[in-house]
């Protein structure tokens, strides 16, 4: 077997390779991905499943002149390896290394920064229309998975592309598996296409036979033209896409480079939009991933021989505690319903699904629908708990305002992965939710200091007669004891954890415990800090905060969130509205920038959002002091 990959610095070097040589490159790519991700972690199964498809795309479409748009982008590792990033690949998803997703600043072959699903067709159509306006002659291809195709935005784009008739190639990567099992009518439709692949030839075969009938063939073909639309509905294959204005090609074996090249070339040369339906195997070439693709979607470092994780986890995660608590509450309250958007495992709802299948809903990659669906449930007496990652809840902002808040619907938003998520980088950091939620009238916004308080907050949120967001971080809890009896918390009530005279720390959520630990060590240095577990971003405990402002010269707010519009901003607004001006205010959080990839520990340290950073900040503030005398 040849060794080609390490010498490929541009996809144009693939053009002169034979199909056999490209197959060898595919195997090299797989080995490189498996070995690298066994050390760095990442999106393994999805990337292994599109290796041949990637090579076919790059030999048919000539980037960077032509544009290839990756939906989500977690499957773009092979693309990175053939576009000049082989030597850097070991830094994948590491701090200051390669992003785990396409990134325009990394390579001229990356046409779009991406990380969320269902966006590729919209962006590709925009690029194709710009090409047409400018009279250019490049081609545009969008890759989208069967899971991402369940997102409503994908169908909006398909509908628009078909209406415009713009030259565009859409490649449907159909591996029957997104993060979770695909759901809905679209999934069922694609299953029919997979299981009845011969049906796509029926129309062509019938017309060919009719044309061969002596003497009457030409007259009959006119009749066939008149009934062709009716005939479509007798044929499963491609009807949906053809009705939307696309030429449908497939299904095609996505691991057969030669066949994929033929289909892509044909699609590229058609007038108008075309869709190539490729069937692939998620995890292809690595047996553990093929056998359990869900487990190898997004993984930590692992042992290549067995596929077992190298990570040792001693404490339960916040997601696990949330899951257990929700199940316990649902056993006693039959009105509790759980909703997820294609993330039952990641959000911890898989256990709820097992225990209460009739009260569990996976709506697919459809966050907007999830929120409004939950609104309908709430308005009819159910108690919906909508569990989403913070970064994905952003996609349903209008629904939060128009459907939840305006209807005063008692919906619980369980916001997982709030704060710095880590190696998935800018698109996945959950650092905007305080800001985008606290401006909505009627919303209660809260965050627990640890996993035990999470339990009490969940009970509080579910029983509150209005919309509530409950935000908690990724990763392990603090290891505190868990109360067996849950109590509802008083809305808008904070708690003082430690009294001090030098400075007051107002912390929220995941920053409370580091602040408390820092204050204990600062006390040994003679610095006494008051520490407040604020609990609520909205409503604030106004009385407590104003009392703290009277008793201290300085206040430090701390949040694992952007500074603009966040918890610290809310405190500043309160003090300004209350005409409190003779006090020093400092805020710790994330500045006005997108957070790059890196481990959570490295990122927290970078922004000073840990015990060491808080100690350093408090020490400087106390040393500098504030003169309140005016």
N, C-alpha and C positions, 0 to 999 in steps of 0.2 A: 504494500500500500504506500502511495506517495505521501510526501509531507508538503502540502501546498499552503496551508492556512497561515502560518507565521510569515509568509512572504507576500501575502495579499494585503496591499495597502489601499486598494481602490476596487470597487465592484467591477470596474471595467476589465480587470485582470481575470474575471470569471468568463468573459465572453469567448475566449479562445480554448476553453476547456471542453473536452468531450463529455457526454452524459456519464460515462463511466468515471471520469475524473471528478466530475461534480458530485457523484455519489460518494467518492472517497473524501472529498471536502466536507460533505455532510457528516460523515462519521467522525472526522477530525473535530468539527464544530461540536458535536455531541460530547465527545471526550473532554474537550476544553470546558464546556459549560458545566458538566458533572463535576469535574475536578475542582473548578473554581468555586462553584456554589457549595461544595462540601466544606469549604473554609469560610465563605462569606455569607452563605444563605442567599435567598432570593426566590424568584419565580421560576421554578425548575420545570414543572410539568408542561406549562403553557409554552415555554421556550423550546423544549425538546420536540414539541408537536408541530412546529412550523419551520423546521430547518430546511427541508427540501422546498417547501413553499417559498421561503425567503430567497433561496438561490434562484428559483424560477423567476420570481419577481425582479430580481436584480439583473438577470440576463435578458429580460424582455423590456423592462423599463430602465432607462439610462439616467440614473440620478447623477448629479443634482439637477440637470436640465429637466428631466421628468421628475415628478413628485410622487413619493410613496408615503401615505399617511397611515400610521399605525393607531388603531383604536385601543384605548387604555395604554398600550405600549409596553406592558410587562412581558410580552412575547418577543421583544425586539433584540434579544441578546445575540442571535445569529447575525442580525443586521449590523450590530455594533462590530462584530468580529470581522466582517468583510468590508467595513468602511473605514479601516485604518486605525482601529482601536485595540488591536490584538495585544500589544505590549502593555497597555493600561488596564486590560481586562481584570487583572487580579485585584484592582482597586474598586471593583464594582460595588456600589452601595456603601462604600466606606467614606469616612469624613474626608472631604476635599478630593475624593476620587471620582470615578465615573458614576453618573446617575443610573439608577435602575430602569429609567424610562428614556424615551427619545428627548433630546435637548438640543435646541438650535445652536446654543453656544458651544457645544461639543463638536459638532460636525456639520458641514454644509450638506450632508446627505440626510440630516434630520430636518424635515420640513415643518414640523409642528411640535411644540412642547405639549406633552400629554401625560395623563395618569388616571383620568376618570373615563368611564365607558360611554359609548354611543355617540361620540363626537366626530369620528373620522369622516363620515360621509358628508356632513355639513361643511367641514373645513375643506375637504377635497372639492366639493362643488363650488365653493367660493373661489378656490384657486383656478378651477377650470373656467369659470366665468371671467375672471380677471384676465386669463390667457386669451380668451375670445375677444374681449374688449380691446386688448392691446395688439391683436393680430399675431400672436405668437403661435408656435407649432409644437409645443411640448405636450406630453401626455400626463395624465393624473390618475393614480390608482389609490383606492382606499381599502384597507384591510379591516374587517370587522368580524368578531366572533359570534357564534350562535347565542351565547349568553348576552352579549352587548346588544344584539339585534332585538332583544325584548324591551330595550329602552325606547320610550316614545320618541325621543329626539331623532333616533335613527330612521323611524318611519316618516317623520316630518321631512327629513332630508331626502329620503327615497321618493316621496311624493313630489317634492319640488323639482328634483333632478329629472324625474319622468316627465313632468309638465314642461320643463324647459327644453328637453331633448338634447342637452349638452353632452358632448363626447366625454365620457367618464367610465372608468372601470372600477367596479366594486367587487372585491374578493371576499366571499363569505367563508370564513374558516370554521367549519362545522365539526367539532369534536365531541358533540353530545354532552359537554361538561363545561360549565363555568366554575365559579368557586363552589357553588352548590348545584344540586340537580336543577336543570332548567325547568321552568314551570310555564303553563299557559298554552294558549292556542297556537302561538307561533312555534313553540317547541314541538307540539304535536304535528304541525304541518311539515316541519323539517324532518321529523321522523319518517313521515310518509315518503318524502323525497329520497331519504337514505335507503328505505326498505323496498322501494319500487323504482330503482334507477332506470329500468328499461322503458318505463312509460314516457320518458322525454322524447323518445324517437317515434312515437305513434303518429303524430301529425305528419312528419316528413314521410314516413313509410306509406301512409294512406295516399298522400298526394302523388307520390311516385307511382304507386300502383294504378291510380286513376288515369294518369297521363299515358300509361301504356295500353289502355283499352283502345282497340282499333276504331277509327271513325268517330266514335262518340266521346273520346277522351277530352277533347277541347271544350265540348259543350258541358260535360259533367263537371269539369274543373271550375266552371263558373258557378255551378251549384255549390260546389265545395267551398268556394270563396264566400258564398252567402251564409253558409252554415258554420263557417270556421269558428266564429265566436262561440256558438253553441257547443261545438266540438271541444273547445278548451275545457269546458266544465266537466267533460267526460275524462279528462286527462289531469292527473294530479300534478305532474311535474311542471314547476315554474309558473303556474297560473298567477299566483299572488304577485310575483315580481313583474311578469309581463303585463298584468293589468295596471301596474304602476308605471308602465312605460319603459321597462328594461327588457333588453334581450337576455334571455336566461340560457346559460351554458352549464351543463353538469347533470348530476354530480360527477366530479372528477376526483381521482385518487390524488390527494394532496402530497403523497410521499413518492409519487412517480414524476420525477423532474421533467422528463420528456413530454409526458401528457399535459402537465401543467403549463409548460412553455407553449405548446400548441394552442391550448385553450386561451391563454393570456394574449398570445399574438392575435388570435382570431377576434377576441373581445376588443383589443386595442384598435383593430382596423375596421370595426363596425361603425356605422354612423349612429350617433346617439349613445345613451348610457347602456352599459352591459353589466351583468352580474355573473361572475364565475363562482360556482358552488363547489368548494373543495372539501372533501372528507378527510379528516386527519385523526390521528390517535394522540391524545394528550399523554405526555410522558414517554413518547416513542423512543425506544432504544435503551431505556433503563427500566428493568423489570419491576422494581418496587414502585416506581412512579406510574407505570402502566397499570399495575394492579390496584393502586390506590391513588388515583390522580388528585382527589380532593385533598389528601394529606400532603401532597407535594406541590400544591399550588404556590403558597408562599411559606417558605421554610427557613429555619435557622441552620447553622452548620450541622452536617450530618456525616455518618460513617458510610462510605461508598458501598462497602460490601453488603451491608444489611439495610441501609436507608434509615437507621435509627438516629435520632437527634443526639448531638453532642452536648446539648444544653442540659444543665442540671437545675431543676426548679424545686425549691423547697417549700415555698409558700404559695397558697392559692392566689390567683389573679383577681383583680377587681371584676372582670367578666364572669369568673366562676362564682364569686360571692353574689353578684347580681343574679345569676342564673338560679342558684339555690334559693335565694330569698324570694324570687318571683314565683318559683314552683311552690314554695311553702305558703305564700300568700294566696295563690290560686287554688290551693286545696280547700281553703276555707271560704273563698269568695268566687262564686261561679260566674260572676260578671267580668272577671279579668280575662282579657284577650291579648295575645301577643302578635306583633306584626314585625316582619323584617323584610328587607329588600335584597334578597339573594345572598344573605349572610347569616344563616342560622347557626353555623358553627362558630364563626368569628365573634359573634355577639353573645354567644352562650345560650341561644334559644333552642338549640337542638334537644336539650333535656326537656324543655317545656313542650316541644313538639311531640316527644315520646309520651309524656305524661298526659297531655291534653290535646290530642290531634284535632279535635273538633273546635278548639279555640285558638288554633295557631294558623297564621296566614303568612306564606312567603309570596310576595307579589312580584318577584323578579326584580330586575334592575330598573326600578320605577319608584324612586323616592317621592316624587310629586304625588303619584297615585297613593302611595303608602300613607302620606299625611292626610290627604283628603278622605281616603277610605276610613282612616281612623276617626276623622271628624264625624263621618256618618254613623259609625258605630257608637261614638260617645253621645251623640245627640239622641240616640234611641235607647240609652240606658246602659250600654256596655261600658267597660273601663279599659280602653285600649292602651297598651304600652307599646309604643313604636320605638324599636331599638335600632339605631343607626350609628355609624361612625360620624364623628363631628364633621369631617371633611365632606362626607356625602350628604349630610343634612343640608348643607349649603344649597344643594340643587333644588330644594323645595321651598325656597324663601317666600315666594308669592303665596303658596298654599298656607304657610304659617300665618301670614297676615290675613289673607282673604277668606280662608276657610276655617282655620282654628280660632284665631283671635277675634275676628268679627262676630263669629258665632258663639264666642265664649265657651268653646267646647272643652270639656274636662278630659283632655288628652295628656298622657304622660310621655314625654320624649326622653328616653333613656339614651344619653349621648355617650357612647363608648369612644375610646381613643381621644379624649379631650386633652389638648396640650401637645407636647412634642412626642411624635410617634416614632421617629427614628429614621431608619435607612431608606424608606421609600421617598424621602425628600419633600420638595416644595408642595407637590400635589396632595400629599397625605397628612401633613401636619395639621392637627386640629386646633388651631390657635385663633379662630375668629368668632367662635360661637357666643361668647359673652356679649360681644359688640353687636352681632346681628340679631340677637334675641332680646336684649334688654331695652331696645328702642321700640319694641312692639307693645302697644297698650294691652294690659291684662295678663301679661306673661309673668310667671314666677320663675326665677332663675337661681338655681342652687347647686352647690358642689360640696361633697363630703370631705372631711379632713383625713379619713381612713376608711377601711372596709367595713368596720363596725357601724360607723355613722351612715355609710351607704345603705345599710339595711333599713335603718330608721327613716332615712330620706325617701326610700322607695315606697314604704308604707304611707308616708305622708303625702307623697305625690299622687299615688293612686286614689287616695280618698279625698283629695282636695277638689272642690267644685269649680275648677278652672284649669287652664292650660299651665303645665309645669314642665320645665326642663331640668333634668338631673344629669349632671356632667361628671364623669369619672375618667381617670387616666388609663393608659395602656400599662400592662405589666403587673407585677406582684404587689400585694398589699403590704402593709407595715408589719403584719404579724401580730396584731393586737387581738385580745380575746373577743369573741363574738357573743353578744347578748342573745339569750334564748327568747326573751320576751321583747317584742318590738313596740315602740311608742311613737306616736305622731309628734313631730316637732312643731313648735310655734312658728308660724310663717313670719319671716323677717326678723327673727331673733338670733343674735350672735351670742358668743360666749367668750368670756375672758379666761384664758388658760394660765396666764402668769402675770403677776403684777410687777411693775418696775417704774422707776422715776426718771430715767435718762431719756427714754424714747419709747414710742408706741409702734408696734408692728401690727398692721392689719393685713392678715393673710387670708387667702381663699383657696379652698380645694386642696390640691396636691402640694401646695406650698406651705400649708400649716405645719405639718410635722417637721420639715427641715427648719422652719423658722423657730419652732419650739426647741429643737435640738441645738440650734445656734445660740439661742438665748441662754440656755443652761451653760454652755461653754463660755459665753461672754461674761456671765456672772462671775466666773472664776478670775476674770481679768478686771473685775470691778465695775463692769457695765451692766446696769439693770434695765432690762427692756420689758415692757408690757407686751404680751402676745395675745391677739384676739383671733379666734376662729370665726371669721365673718359669716360663713355658711351661705349667705344669700348675697348675690349680686343685685338682685331685685326681688322684693323691696329691701333696701338697706335697713339695718338697725340704726336709724337716724339718732335716736336718743343716746345710745351707747357711743356712737362715733363722736357726737358733739361733746359728750362728757369727757371722752378721751382727749379731744382737742383742747379742752379747758385745762386738763391736768398735765399736759406734756408740751414741751417746746417743739418737738418734732414728731412727725408721723411718717412711717415708711409703709407703703402698700406693696404687696408682692402677689404676683399672679403668673401662672404658666399660660400666657395669653399675650396677644399684641397689646401694646400700651394704648394705641389709638382706640378710644371708645370702650375700653374694657372696664374692669373693676376699679382700678385706680382713677380712671376718668370719672366714674360714678361718684367716688369719694370727693374728688375735687369739685364736682358740680354741687354736691351737698354743702360743702364748706363755703363755696362762693355764694350760693343761694342764701346761706345762713349768715353771711357777712363775717365769716371767720377769716381774718386776714393776718393776724399776728402769730403765725405758726409756720414752721418749715415743713414743706411737703416734698417727699421724694417717692418716685415710683420705680419698682423693679418689674420687668417683664421683657417682652420681645420688641425690639425697635421696628421701625417702619421698613421691613425687608422680608423677603421670602426666606424661609429657613431651609438650608441645604440638607443633604442626607448625612447621616452619621449615627452612631449609637445614641440612645437616649442619654446615657451618662456623659458622653462627650458634649452633646448639645446643651444639656443643662449646665455643665461646667463653663461652656463657651459664653453663655448668657448670664452666668453668675447665679443661676436659680437652683442652688444647692446649699447645704450647710456652710461650706467654705465661702461661697460667694456672699451669702447673707452676713456672715460674720465680718467679712472685709468691708462690706457696705456700711453696716451699723457702726463699726469702729471709726470709719472716716467721718460719718455724720456726727458722732458724739465728739470726736476730736475737734471738728470744725465748729460745732455748736451753733446756736441760734440766739441772737439777742432779741428778746421779746419786749424790751423796754421802749423800742421805737426810736 
